[in-house]
Amino acid sequence: MGYNREARLLAATLVVFRRKESPIATAPEDGARVNDQIRVREVRLVGPDGNQLGIKPTPEALQIARAMDMDLVEVAPMAKPPVAKIMDYGKFKFDQAQRVREQKRKASASQLKEMKYRPKISQGDFDTKTRQVAKFLAEGHKVKVTIMFRGREVFHPELGQEILTRVVEAVKGVAHVEVMPKLDGRNMVMVLAPDRRPAPARA
């Protein structure tokens, strides 16, 4: 049994030495070992401000972290020796969760809206629909503008192109064409995106 245990330890040691040394990380991965969970003999210690404090025995590094009322977190377990950083791990996890929620909120906030027009649309309907398009763009959404052809209207794509040109002119300065007009079956479609480019400085 003792021989088998020593053989397994030797094999594990060889695997570790064959791995390429990892760069010093600045933040832990999910599931990182913290405080007493760190079982290695020594670590390359990084202070809370990012300064390297040298290679320290793990118990000493843990003592330094506790003296600062902070945590010792293993941030690069594959390095030789592993890298551990002193940080407030609870605050780090909270901030990380906040960032994830904010990213999800921003991703869900931007959607692809659609506005449909007819080639022979009246001026009143055109103005109403185009105001809604401008509102969608102002809210940060992309807008798919669809021209719906009926019957023989499909043989006159220039009618749809004329409507799309009027829409582009109406939202000029707040949006740009992301997908150029193209025929899709009996429809002509174009995609507008909010224009986040900075406006030119006024003289």
C-alpha positions in Angstrom: 0.0 0.0 0.0 2.8 2.4 0.9 4.6 1.7 -2.4 1.4 2.4 -4.4 0.8 5.6 -2.6 4.4 6.8 -3.3 4.1 5.8 -6.9 0.9 7.9 -7.3 2.6 10.9 -5.6 5.6 10.5 -8.0 3.3 10.4 -11.0 1.4 13.5 -9.9 4.6 15.3 -9.3 5.8 14.5 -12.9 2.6 15.8 -14.4 2.9 19.0 -12.5 6.5 19.6 -13.6 5.6 18.9 -17.2 3.0 21.6 -17.3 4.0 25.0 -18.5 4.1 27.6 -15.8 1.0 29.7 -15.7 1.2 33.5 -15.5 0.4 35.2 -12.2 -3.4 35.7 -12.1 -5.0 38.8 -10.6 -8.4 37.3 -9.8 -9.4 33.8 -8.8 -11.5 31.4 -10.9 -14.8 30.0 -9.6 -14.1 27.3 -7.1 -10.7 28.7 -6.1 -9.2 27.3 -2.8 -9.4 29.8 0.0 -7.6 30.0 3.3 -7.3 26.5 5.0 -8.3 24.9 1.7 -4.9 25.7 0.3 -2.8 22.5 1.0 0.4 23.3 -0.8 3.6 23.8 1.2 4.4 27.3 -0.1 3.0 29.9 -2.3 4.1 33.0 -4.3 2.3 35.6 -2.3 0.7 38.7 -3.8 -0.6 41.5 -1.6 -4.0 43.1 -1.9 -2.5 46.0 -3.9 -1.0 43.6 -6.4 2.6 43.8 -5.1 4.5 40.5 -5.0 5.6 39.6 -1.4 7.8 36.7 -2.4 7.6 33.0 -1.9 6.2 32.2 1.6 5.3 29.0 3.5 1.5 28.7 3.2 1.0 28.9 7.0 2.9 32.2 7.1 1.0 33.6 4.1 -2.3 32.7 5.8 -1.1 34.4 9.0 -0.3 37.6 7.0 -3.7 37.5 5.4 -5.5 37.1 8.7 -3.5 39.9 10.2 -4.9 42.1 7.5 -8.4 40.7 8.3 -8.5 39.4 4.7 -8.5 36.0 2.9 -5.7 34.1 1.2 -7.0 33.0 -2.2 -5.2 30.6 -4.6 -5.4 32.4 -8.0 -2.9 30.4 -10.1 -2.8 26.8 -8.8 -0.8 25.5 -11.8 2.1 27.9 -11.3 5.3 26.7 -9.6 4.9 27.5 -6.8 1.1 28.3 -6.9 0.2 31.9 -6.6 -2.0 33.1 -3.8 -3.4 36.6 -3.4 -4.5 38.4 -0.2 -8.0 39.8 -0.8 -11.5 40.2 0.6 -12.9 37.2 -1.0 -16.5 37.8 0.1 -16.4 41.3 -1.5 -14.8 39.9 -4.6 -17.6 37.4 -5.0 -20.2 40.0 -4.4 -18.7 42.4 -7.0 -18.4 39.6 -9.5 -22.1 38.7 -9.1 -23.0 42.3 -9.5 -21.0 42.5 -12.8 -22.7 39.4 -14.1 -26.1 40.8 -13.3 -25.2 44.1 -15.0 -24.0 42.4 -18.1 -27.2 40.3 -18.3 -29.3 43.4 -17.8 -27.5 45.3 -20.6 -27.8 42.2 -22.9 -31.5 41.9 -22.3 -32.1 45.7 -22.6 -31.0 45.8 -26.3 -33.5 43.9 -28.5 -34.3 43.7 -32.2 -37.6 45.5 -32.8 -39.5 45.4 -36.1 -41.6 48.0 -37.9 -43.6 47.1 -41.0 -44.5 49.5 -43.9 -46.5 49.1 -47.1 -45.2 50.6 -50.4 -48.3 52.8 -50.7 -48.4 53.9 -47.1 -50.0 57.2 -46.3 -48.0 60.1 -45.0 -49.8 60.0 -41.7 -49.1 56.3 -41.1 -45.5 56.8 -42.3 -44.9 59.6 -39.8 -46.5 57.5 -36.9 -44.4 54.4 -37.7 -41.2 56.3 -38.2 -41.6 58.1 -34.9 -41.9 54.7 -33.2 -38.7 53.6 -35.0 -36.9 56.7 -33.7 -38.2 55.9 -30.2 -36.9 52.3 -30.4 -33.5 53.6 -31.6 -33.3 56.2 -28.8 -33.9 53.3 -26.3 -30.9 51.5 -27.6 -32.7 48.9 -29.7 -31.9 47.8 -33.2 -34.9 48.1 -35.6 -35.7 45.8 -38.5 -37.7 47.8 -41.1 -39.8 45.6 -43.3 -41.6 46.6 -46.5 -44.4 44.2 -47.3 -45.3 43.7 -51.0 -48.7 42.4 -52.1 -49.6 41.1 -55.5 -47.7 42.7 -58.4 -46.1 45.2 -56.0 -43.2 42.7 -55.7 -42.2 43.6 -59.3 -41.6 47.2 -58.2 -38.9 47.0 -55.5 -38.0 50.7 -56.2 -41.2 51.5 -54.3 -39.9 49.8 -51.2 -36.5 51.3 -51.6 -38.1 54.8 -51.7 -39.8 54.1 -48.3 -36.6 52.8 -46.8 -34.7 55.9 -48.0 -37.3 58.2 -46.4 -36.9 56.2 -43.1 -33.2 56.6 -43.2 -33.4 60.3 -43.8 -35.9 60.7 -40.9 -33.6 59.0 -38.4 -30.4 60.5 -39.8 -28.0 61.5 -37.0 -29.4 59.0 -34.4 -29.0 55.8 -36.4 -27.1 54.1 -39.2 -27.9 51.3 -41.6 -26.4 48.1 -40.2 -27.9 45.7 -42.8 -28.5 47.1 -46.2 -31.9 46.7 -47.9 -32.4 43.3 -49.5 -35.4 41.3 -50.8 -36.5 38.4 -48.6 -39.4 36.6 -50.4 -42.2 39.1 -50.8 -40.6 41.5 -48.3 -37.7 44.0 -48.4 -35.8 44.3 -45.1 -33.3 46.7 -43.7 -31.8 46.8 -40.2 -31.0 50.1 -38.4 -28.8 50.4 -35.3 -28.4 53.2 -32.8 -25.6 55.6 -33.8 -23.4 55.7 -30.8 -20.6 57.5 -32.6 -19.8 60.9 -31.1 -21.3 63.8 -32.9 -18.8 66.1 -34.6 -17.8 69.1 -32.5 -19.6 72.3 -33.4 -17.6 75.3 -34.7 
